[in-house]
């Protein structure tokens, strides 16, 4: 039997099986197994194998949910992935990286609350409702305009409270889909990827969710109490402030207490986190009531008291966390390995934080622009966004422009080397190409050169990570009340108008980025070109469990791998020999499945991977989970009945052990040297007889219809039949 598993944002079961009539034989509409419908011709595959496909593309989430999540949950997802990208190191250093990533995730939740509070409390309740020109023509705001400031803040605090409730609900909702696939640990191995199918993160996610909800409400309390303390510091305000600080400190301590919150079974820690969450919610109710009852008049100087300073201090704390994370990662990589091999926690952590900061600043900046539209200049200054957010947008603009310039330079500088390597590959593939094949050869050379740019992405992302961290650090200047234009004009001689032009352009760049994410999520289901790139990012991020941020999208591997393992174990128990074929990210699922098959099942299993990112991407970005030793264990588990097909034109997939070409000796010894098979792509550069165009360039697309794929299936099927 051949069991096919598709890649990221995969196609329908009909496309995976390459058969027009299929039926579901197991599973449900989210993830299921399909076979060609009996009674129709050509229901078997190459070598007479019985065909079956596992379709899992609906497990990460549905179309609408994924599109919205792509925008709002992307920073949370990237921060969660950063935790899993730690280098191979001792348990103590790994715990340090985990703790830093979890504290960084906690700051993202606080930033989320501060952004919504900045709109509802600073811009609307404090500034707009105190400005008659801002209230003019806005009946939905004017009814609160003449009310005491405490009442205005209390009523508008319901907006950030509702935003907290939204992510709380989103974080708890998806668990029900995977609940029936919880399995006790039955398989052990020398590597951590061995237990990928046995990850049961429900207890951990529940504890982290309670901690983050408590921190979110405590952040809202801190904003409200800062305002009240600025107006009048009463004993009640001091007491509530101490309690709020204690809640925040408890949240930081708990996310770093790995032996407690990482326990797989329920215990006292669950009651502790639940009590902390309940206390934080009750404390928020008390704070809102106290603020609403405060009759003191507000101060008219500047914005919401303490808000801009709080945001700037949070940015500064995030910068410090990223700096310490970089130091720990480099300390953990003391084995002299490649400097970029284990930089994933810093890169993804900085990108996640930078996006969260940019999205927050854009939200506040756009709402401020909407509120102060058509207002006099003096009133525009009164209802404008905090200076910290202006610094943030300008820093984001500088980071994006610099990173784009660096990327352009790298693309231009590396272009000759990439084209020389591509030309050399084509020279070996088509040594006798006729002169009329020149245009096609140049086209293929460009595709191979572009595919080789993947190896340059790591230093580029690291460059952007450093720029994003520097931008967050400079945003802290906003706490001193310095306008970006005036300060940079005075310090560096950059014209004031140019700085404000950069802020305006940076704001629109962020808005276009948000729009692009929404459109990318939509077109990922309607356009194959978008699906190839958007799906890779999304499915890579949601493959890893939520161990850092509980509001990240759910991990589909908690269901997919146990489901595949059960099916394979059942098929081998029924006497079938099973050939597993996985394309792209499907090969990652199958590698994890092979590592956790029950004893004896691997003796009747073979593996065919194609377009696989295991070596090219996963071993580089997840060195603690995917490496040469892990790949060798996969081969040993199935008796080295493994073939990997790869192409030079593929920008994602690649070789596993040896990059040799047909006719060349492998670069490794032993059975690992026989795993990789390079496919010439395209198979010809001239127009074949009976056709009007040359063969297509396949690149990363599936290969089920390729005759060389069928040959590999027959070879592995014969090896399975000959196996004892």
C-alpha positions in Angstrom: 0.0 0.0 0.0 1.2 3.5 -0.8 0.0 6.2 1.7 0.5 9.7 0.3 0.7 12.8 2.5 0.5 16.2 0.9 2.5 19.3 1.7 1.8 22.8 3.1 -1.8 24.0 2.2 -2.2 20.8 0.2 -4.5 20.0 -2.6 -7.7 18.0 -2.6 -7.6 14.2 -2.2 -8.3 13.8 -5.9 -5.2 15.8 -6.7 -3.0 14.0 -4.2 -4.1 10.6 -5.5 -4.1 11.8 -9.1 -7.5 10.1 -9.5 -10.8 11.7 -10.3 -13.1 9.5 -8.1 -12.2 9.0 -4.5 -13.9 8.1 -1.2 -13.1 8.7 2.4 -12.3 5.5 4.3 -11.3 6.9 7.7 -11.1 10.2 9.7 -13.4 13.2 9.3 -13.7 16.4 7.3 -10.7 18.0 9.1 -8.3 15.2 8.5 -9.1 11.9 6.8 -7.8 9.0 4.6 -9.0 8.6 1.1 -8.8 5.9 -1.6 -9.8 5.7 -5.2 -13.4 4.7 -5.5 -13.8 1.0 -6.4 -15.5 0.1 -9.7 -13.4 2.6 -11.7 -10.4 1.8 -13.8 -6.8 2.6 -12.7 -7.4 2.4 -9.0 -3.9 1.2 -8.2 -0.6 2.9 -8.4 2.8 2.0 -9.8 3.8 -1.5 -9.2 0.3 -2.5 -8.3 0.2 -0.7 -5.0 -3.1 0.2 -3.3 -3.3 3.9 -3.2 -4.4 5.9 -0.1 -4.0 9.6 0.8 -4.0 11.4 4.1 -5.5 14.9 3.8 -4.7 17.2 6.8 -4.8 20.7 5.3 -8.0 21.7 7.2 -6.4 20.8 10.6 -4.6 24.1 11.2 -7.9 26.0 10.7 -10.6 26.9 8.3 -10.3 29.5 5.5 -11.8 32.5 7.4 -10.2 31.7 10.7 -6.8 31.2 9.1 -7.0 34.5 7.2 -7.9 36.5 10.3 -5.3 34.6 12.4 -2.6 35.3 9.8 -2.9 39.0 10.7 -3.8 39.1 14.4 -2.0 36.0 15.7 1.1 36.0 13.5 3.4 37.7 16.1 2.2 35.2 18.8 2.8 32.3 16.4 6.3 33.5 15.5 7.2 34.0 19.2 6.0 30.5 19.9 8.1 29.0 17.1 11.2 30.9 18.5 11.1 28.6 21.6 11.5 25.5 19.5 14.4 26.9 17.5 16.9 26.7 20.4 20.3 25.2 19.7 21.4 21.8 20.9 22.8 22.5 24.4 22.6 21.4 28.0 19.3 21.2 29.9 20.2 24.3 31.9 20.8 26.5 28.9 17.7 25.1 27.1 15.7 26.1 30.2 17.1 29.6 30.0 16.2 30.0 26.4 12.7 28.7 27.1 12.3 31.1 30.0 13.4 34.1 27.9 11.0 33.2 25.1 8.1 32.8 27.5 8.8 36.2 29.2 9.0 37.8 25.7 5.7 36.2 24.8 4.2 37.7 28.0 5.3 41.1 26.9 3.5 40.6 23.6 0.3 40.1 25.5 0.9 43.2 27.5 1.6 45.2 24.3 -1.6 43.9 22.8 -3.5 45.3 25.8 -1.6 48.6 25.7 -2.4 49.1 22.1 -6.1 48.7 22.6 -6.0 50.8 25.8 -4.1 53.5 23.8 -7.0 53.8 21.4 -9.9 53.5 23.9 -8.4 55.2 27.0 -5.8 57.6 25.7 -7.1 58.8 22.3 -10.9 58.5 22.9 -11.6 58.8 26.7 -8.8 61.2 27.6 -8.1 63.3 24.5 -11.0 63.2 22.2 -13.8 63.5 24.8 -12.0 66.5 26.3 -11.9 68.3 22.9 -15.2 69.8 21.6 -13.9 69.8 17.9 -13.1 66.1 18.2 -16.6 65.3 19.5 -18.3 67.4 16.8 -20.4 65.2 14.6 -19.7 62.1 16.6 -22.8 61.3 18.5 -21.5 57.9 19.4 -18.9 59.7 21.6 -20.5 62.9 22.6 -22.9 61.3 25.0 -19.8 60.7 27.3 -18.1 64.0 26.6 -19.5 65.9 29.5 -19.1 63.1 32.0 -16.4 62.9 34.7 -13.1 61.6 33.4 -13.2 58.6 35.8 -16.5 57.5 34.4 -15.2 57.9 30.9 -12.2 55.8 31.6 -14.2 53.1 33.4 -16.7 52.8 30.5 -14.1 52.8 27.8 -12.0 50.2 29.7 -14.6 47.7 28.6 -13.0 47.8 25.1 -9.6 46.4 26.1 -11.4 44.0 28.5 -13.4 42.7 25.5 -10.2 42.5 23.5 -8.7 40.3 26.2 -11.8 38.2 26.2 -11.6 37.7 22.5 -8.1 36.2 22.5 -9.0 34.3 25.6 -11.8 32.7 23.7 -9.8 32.1 20.5 -7.0 30.5 22.6 -9.4 28.0 24.2 -11.7 27.2 21.3 -9.5 24.9 19.0 -8.6 22.3 21.7 -11.8 20.3 21.2 -10.8 19.2 17.7 -7.7 17.4 19.0 -9.0 16.2 22.3 -9.7 12.6 21.2 -6.1 12.2 19.9 -4.4 12.5 23.3 -2.1 9.4 23.6 0.0 8.3 26.5 3.8 8.1 25.8 4.5 4.7 24.4 7.6 5.2 22.3 10.9 6.6 23.4 14.0 7.6 21.5 17.3 9.3 21.8 16.0 12.5 20.1 13.2 14.9 21.1 11.5 14.7 17.7 10.7 11.1 18.6 7.8 12.3 20.9 6.3 14.7 18.4 3.2 12.6 18.0 2.8 12.3 21.8 2.9 16.0 22.6 0.0 16.7 24.8 0.2 20.4 25.4 -3.4 20.9 26.7 -2.3 21.1 30.4 0.6 23.5 29.6 -1.5 25.7 27.3 -4.2 25.9 29.9 -1.8 27.1 32.5 -0.1 29.6 30.1 -3.5 30.9 29.1 -4.5 31.6 32.7 -1.2 33.3 33.3 -1.5 35.5 30.2 -5.1 36.4 30.9 -4.0 37.5 34.4 -1.1 39.5 33.0 -3.4 41.1 30.4 -5.9 42.3 33.0 -3.1 43.4 35.3 -1.7 45.5 32.5 -5.1 47.2 32.0 -5.2 47.8 35.8 -1.7 49.3 35.7 -2.8 51.8 33.0 -5.9 52.9 35.0 -4.2 53.1 38.3 -1.3 55.2 36.8 -3.9 57.7 35.7 -5.6 57.8 39.2 -2.2 58.0 41.0 -1.2 61.0 38.8 -4.4 62.8 39.7 -4.6 61.7 43.4 -2.6 58.9 45.1 -5.0 57.7 47.7 -4.4 54.7 50.0 -6.8 52.6 47.9 -4.7 53.5 44.8 -1.5 52.5 46.4 -3.0 49.2 47.7 -4.4 48.3 44.3 -1.1 49.2 42.6 0.8 46.9 44.9 -1.6 44.1 44.2 -1.4 44.7 40.5 2.4 44.6 40.6 2.3 41.4 42.6 0.1 39.8 39.9 2.5 40.8 37.2 5.5 39.6 39.1 3.7 36.3 39.8 3.0 35.9 36.1 6.7 36.4 35.2 7.8 33.9 37.9 5.3 31.3 36.8 6.2 31.3 33.1 9.9 30.7 34.2 9.0 27.9 36.6 9.4 25.2 34.0 9.3 22.1 36.3 5.9 23.3 37.5 4.0 24.4 34.5 5.5 21.9 32.1 4.1 18.9 34.0 1.9 16.7 31.7 -0.6 15.8 34.5 -3.0 18.1 36.3 -1.9 19.2 39.8 -1.7 22.0 42.3 -0.1 24.3 39.7 -3.4 24.3 37.8 -5.3 25.6 40.8 -2.6 28.2 41.4 -2.8 29.6 37.8 -6.6 29.5 37.9 -6.7 31.4 41.2 -4.3 33.9 39.8 -6.5 34.5 36.8 -9.6 34.8 39.0 -7.9 37.3 41.3 -6.7 39.4 38.3 -10.3 39.5 36.9 -11.7 40.5 40.3 -9.0 43.1 40.8 -9.9 44.6 37.4 -13.5 44.9 38.5 -12.4 46.7 41.7 -10.1 49.0 39.8 -12.7 50.0 37.3 -15.2 50.7 40.1 -12.7 52.8 42.0 -11.7 54.8 38.9 -15.4 55.4 38.0 -16.1 56.8 41.4 -13.2 59.2 41.4 -14.6 62.8 41.2 -11.2 64.5 40.8 -10.8 66.6 37.6 -8.2 65.4 35.0 -5.0 67.1 34.1 -5.1 68.7 30.7 -1.4 68.5 30.0 -0.4 66.0 27.4 -2.0 62.6 26.9 -3.1 59.9 29.3 -0.7 60.2 32.3 2.0 57.6 32.3 0.8 55.8 29.2 3.6 56.8 26.8 6.3 56.1 29.4 4.8 52.7 30.1 4.8 51.8 26.4 8.4 53.0 26.0 9.5 51.0 29.0 7.9 47.9 27.6 9.8 48.4 24.3 13.0 48.9 26.2 12.3 45.7 28.2 11.7 43.7 25.0 15.0 45.0 23.6 16.8 43.9 26.7 15.2 40.4 26.5 16.3 40.0 22.9 19.8 41.1 23.7 20.0 38.6 26.6 18.5 35.9 24.3 21.2 36.6 21.7 23.9 36.2 24.4 22.4 32.9 25.7 22.0 31.4 22.2 25.6 32.2 21.4 26.7 30.9 24.8 24.8 27.7 24.1 26.4 27.3 20.7 29.9 27.0 22.2 30.8 24.0 20.0 32.1 26.2 17.2 29.1 25.5 14.9 28.0 27.8 12.1 27.1 31.2 13.6 23.7 31.3 11.8 22.7 27.7 12.5 21.1 28.4 15.9 20.1 32.0 15.5 16.4 31.1 15.1 15.3 32.2 18.6 16.8 35.6 18.1 15.5 36.0 14.5 12.0 34.8 15.1 11.7 36.5 18.5 12.8 39.9 17.0 10.6 39.5 14.0 7.6 38.6 16.2 8.3 41.5 18.5 8.9 43.9 15.7 5.6 43.0 14.0 3.7 43.3 17.2 5.2 46.7 17.9 4.5 47.9 14.3 0.9 46.6 14.3 0.3 48.3 17.7 1.8 51.6 16.6 -0.2 51.5 13.4 -3.5 50.9 15.2 -3.0 53.9 17.5 -1.6 56.1 14.7 -4.4 55.3 12.3 -7.2 55.9 14.9 -5.5 59.2 16.0 -5.4 60.2 12.3 -9.1 59.4 12.0 -10.1 61.3 15.1 -8.1 64.5 14.3 -9.1 64.7 10.7 -10.5 68.1 9.7 -9.5 69.5 13.1 -7.5 72.7 13.7 -3.7 72.3 14.1 -3.8 72.9 17.8 -6.5 70.3 18.3 -4.5 67.8 16.2 -1.6 68.1 18.5 -3.9 67.5 21.5 -5.5 64.4 20.0 -2.4 63.0 18.4 -0.7 59.6 19.1 2.0 59.3 21.8 5.5 60.2 20.7 6.7 56.7 21.5 4.5 55.3 18.6 5.9 57.9 16.3 9.4 56.8 17.1 8.3 53.2 16.6 6.9 53.8 13.1 10.0 55.7 12.1 12.2 52.9 13.4 10.2 50.4 11.5 10.5 52.4 8.3 14.3 52.7 8.7 14.5 48.9 9.4 12.4 48.0 6.4 14.3 50.3 4.1 17.7 49.2 5.3 16.8 45.5 5.2 15.4 45.9 1.7 18.6 47.7 0.6 20.7 44.9 2.2 18.6 42.3 0.4 19.1 44.0 -2.9 22.8 44.2 -2.4 23.0 40.6 -1.4 20.9 39.6 -4.4 23.2 41.6 -6.8 26.5 40.5 -5.2 25.5 36.8 -5.0 23.9 36.7 -8.5 27.1 35.9 -10.4 28.0 33.0 -8.1 24.4 31.6 -8.1 24.3 31.8 -11.9 27.7 30.2 -12.3 26.5 27.3 -10.1 23.3 27.1 -12.1 25.1 27.1 -15.4 27.5 24.4 -14.2 24.5 22.2 -13.2 22.9 22.8 -16.6 26.1 22.0 -18.4 26.2 18.6 -16.7 22.5 17.9 -17.3 22.4 19.0 -20.9 25.9 18.7 -22.3 24.6 18.3 -25.9 21.8 20.9 -25.9 21.2 22.2 -29.5 21.6 26.0 -30.2 17.9 26.5 -30.4 17.6 25.5 -26.7 19.5 28.6 -25.6 16.5 30.7 -24.5 15.1 27.7 -22.5 18.4 27.1 -20.9 18.7 30.7 -19.8 15.2 30.5 -18.3 16.1 27.3 -16.4 19.3 28.9 -15.2 17.3 31.9 -13.7 15.0 29.5 -11.9 17.9 27.6 -10.4 19.7 30.8 -9.4 16.5 32.1 -7.7 16.1 28.7 -5.9 19.7 29.0 -4.5 18.8 32.4 -2.9 17.2 30.4 0.0 20.6 29.9 1.5 21.0 33.7 1.7 17.8 34.2 3.7 19.3 33.4 7.0 21.8 36.3 7.2 19.1 38.6 5.8 16.6 37.7 8.5 19.3 38.1 11.1 20.1 41.6 9.7 16.4 42.5 10.0 16.3 41.1 13.6 19.1 43.4 14.6 17.5 46.4 12.9 14.1 45.7 14.5 15.8 45.5 18.0 17.6 48.8 17.4 14.3 50.4 16.3 12.6 49.3 19.5 15.5 50.6 21.6 15.3 54.0 19.9 11.5 54.1 20.5 12.3 54.4 24.2 13.4 58.0 23.5 9.7 58.8 23.3 9.5 58.6 27.1 11.5 61.9 27.3 8.9 63.8 25.4 11.1 64.4 22.3 9.5 64.6 18.9 11.3 62.5 16.3 11.6 65.3 13.8 12.9 67.9 16.2 15.3 65.5 17.9 16.8 64.0 14.8 17.1 67.5 13.2 19.0 68.7 16.2 21.2 65.6 16.8 21.9 64.3 13.3 20.9 67.1 11.0 18.1 65.1 9.3 15.5 67.6 8.2 12.3 67.6 10.3 10.1 67.3 7.2 12.0 64.3 6.0 11.5 62.5 9.3 7.8 63.1 9.4 7.6 62.0 5.7 9.3 58.8 6.8 6.8 58.4 9.6 3.9 58.8 7.2 5.4 56.4 4.7 6.2 53.9 7.4 2.6 54.0 8.6 1.4 53.3 5.1 3.9 50.5 4.8 2.5 48.8 7.9 -1.0 49.3 6.6 0.0 47.7 3.3 1.6 44.9 5.1 -1.6 44.2 7.1 -3.6 44.3 3.9 -1.1 42.0 2.2 -1.4 39.5 4.9 -5.2 39.5 4.6 -5.1 39.2 0.8 -2.3 36.5 1.1 -4.5 34.5 3.4 -7.4 34.8 1.0 -5.5 34.1 -2.2 -3.7 31.2 -0.6 -6.8 29.2 -1.2 -7.4 30.4 -4.7 -4.0 30.9 -6.2 -1.4 28.1 -6.3 1.5 30.6 -6.3 0.3 32.2 -3.1 -0.4 28.9 -1.5 3.2 27.7 -2.0 4.7 30.5 0.2 1.9 31.5 2.6 1.2 27.8 3.4 4.8 27.1 4.1 5.0 29.8 6.7 1.7 29.0 8.3 2.1 25.2 8.4 5.7 25.5 9.7 4.5 27.8 12.5 1.5 25.7 13.5 3.4 22.4 13.4 5.0 23.2 16.8 2.9 23.1 20.0 2.0 26.2 21.9 4.7 26.2 24.5 5.5 29.9 24.7 2.3 31.8 23.8 -1.1 30.3 24.5 -2.9 32.6 22.1 -0.9 31.3 19.1 -2.8 29.1 16.6 -3.2 25.4 17.7 -0.7 22.7 16.8 -2.1 20.3 14.2 0.7 17.8 14.7 -1.0 16.8 18.0 -3.6 15.1 15.9 -1.9 14.5 12.5 1.0 12.4 13.8 -0.9 10.2 16.2 -3.6 9.7 13.5 -1.0 8.7 10.9 0.7 6.4 13.5 -2.5 4.6 14.3 -3.4 4.1 10.7 0.0 2.8 9.8 0.1 0.5 12.8 -3.4 -0.8 11.9 -2.4 -1.4 8.2 0.8 -3.3 9.1 -1.2 -5.3 11.7 -3.6 -6.3 8.9 -0.6 -7.7 6.9 0.0 -4.8 4.6 3.4 -3.4 3.7 3.1 0.4 3.7 5.1 2.8 1.5 4.9 6.3 2.9 5.2 9.1 0.3 5.4 12.7 1.6 5.7 15.9 -0.3 7.2 19.0 1.3 5.9 19.5 4.8 4.2 16.1 4.5 7.7 14.6 4.7 8.2 16.3 8.1 5.0 14.7 9.4 6.1 11.3 8.1 9.5 11.6 9.6 8.0 12.3 13.0 5.5 9.5 12.5 8.2 7.0 11.7 10.1 7.9 14.9 7.0 7.1 17.0 5.7 4.0 15.3 5.1 1.1 17.7 7.8 -1.7 17.8 7.8 -3.9 14.8 5.7 -1.6 12.6 8.8 -0.1 11.0 9.8 -3.5 9.6 7.0 -3.3 7.0 7.4 0.4 6.2 9.3 2.3 3.5 9.6 6.0 2.9 9.7 8.2 -0.2 10.2 11.9 0.3 10.2 14.6 -2.4 10.5 18.4 -2.1 11.4 17.8 1.5 12.6 20.8 3.7 13.9 18.5 6.5 17.6 19.1 5.8 17.5 22.4 4.0 15.2 24.4 6.4 14.4 22.3 9.5 17.9 21.2 10.4 19.1 24.8 10.1 16.3 26.4 12.1 15.5 23.6 14.5 18.9 22.1 15.3 17.7 20.6 18.6 15.0 18.6 16.9 16.1 17.9 13.3 19.7 17.1 12.6 21.9 14.4 10.9 21.5 12.0 13.9 17.7 12.4 13.8 17.6 11.7 10.0 19.8 8.7 10.4 17.5 7.3 13.1 14.5 7.7 10.7 16.5 5.6 8.2 17.4 3.0 10.8 13.8 2.6 12.0 12.7 1.5 8.5 15.8 -0.5 7.6 17.0 2.3 5.2 14.2 1.6 2.8 14.2 5.4 2.0 14.5 7.4 -1.2 14.5 11.2 -1.3 13.9 13.0 -4.6 15.1 16.5 -5.0 15.6 19.1 -7.8 17.9 22.1 -8.3 14.9 24.3 -9.2 13.3 23.7 -5.8 13.6 26.8 -3.5 12.3 24.8 -0.4 13.2 21.1 -0.7 16.6 19.6 -1.0 18.8 16.6 -0.4 19.1 14.7 2.9 22.6 13.2 3.2 24.4 13.7 -0.1 24.0 16.3 -2.9 25.6 14.0 -5.6 24.2 13.7 -9.0 23.4 10.6 -11.0 26.6 8.8 -11.9 28.6 10.5 -9.2 29.6 8.8 -5.9 27.8 9.9 -2.8 29.6 12.2 -0.3 28.7 10.0 2.6 29.3 6.3 3.2 26.9 3.6 4.3 23.2 3.2 3.5 22.7 6.9 3.9 24.5 7.5 0.6 21.8 5.7 -1.4 18.9 7.8 -0.1 19.1 10.9 -2.3 18.1 10.9 -5.9 18.4 14.1 -7.9 15.8 14.7 -10.6 16.8 16.7 -13.6 14.3 19.5 -14.0 13.1 20.0 -16.6 13.7 16.7 -18.1 14.4 18.3 -21.5 15.0 21.7 -22.8 13.8 21.1 -26.4 10.3 20.7 -27.6 9.5 17.0 -27.8 7.9 15.5 -30.8 4.1 15.9 -30.8 4.2 18.9 -28.5 4.4 22.7 -29.1 6.2 23.8 -25.9 9.2 22.4 -24.0 8.6 20.4 -20.8 7.6 22.5 -17.8 9.9 23.5 -14.9 8.4 21.7 -11.9 10.4 23.3 -9.0 8.7 22.5 -5.7 5.4 21.1 -7.1 4.4 17.5 -6.4 5.8 14.7 -8.6 3.1 12.0 -8.5 2.7 12.2 -12.3 6.4 12.1 -12.9 7.6 8.7 -14.4 10.7 8.9 -12.2 8.4 9.1 -9.1 6.6 6.0 -10.3 10.0 4.3 -10.8 10.9 5.1 -7.2 7.6 3.7 -5.9 8.2 0.5 -7.8 11.7 0.2 -6.4 10.6 0.7 -2.8 7.6 -1.6 -3.3 9.9 -4.3 -4.5 12.2 -3.8 -1.5 9.3 -4.1 0.8 8.2 -7.3 -0.9 11.7 -8.8 -0.5 11.9 -7.7 3.2 11.8 -10.6 5.7 
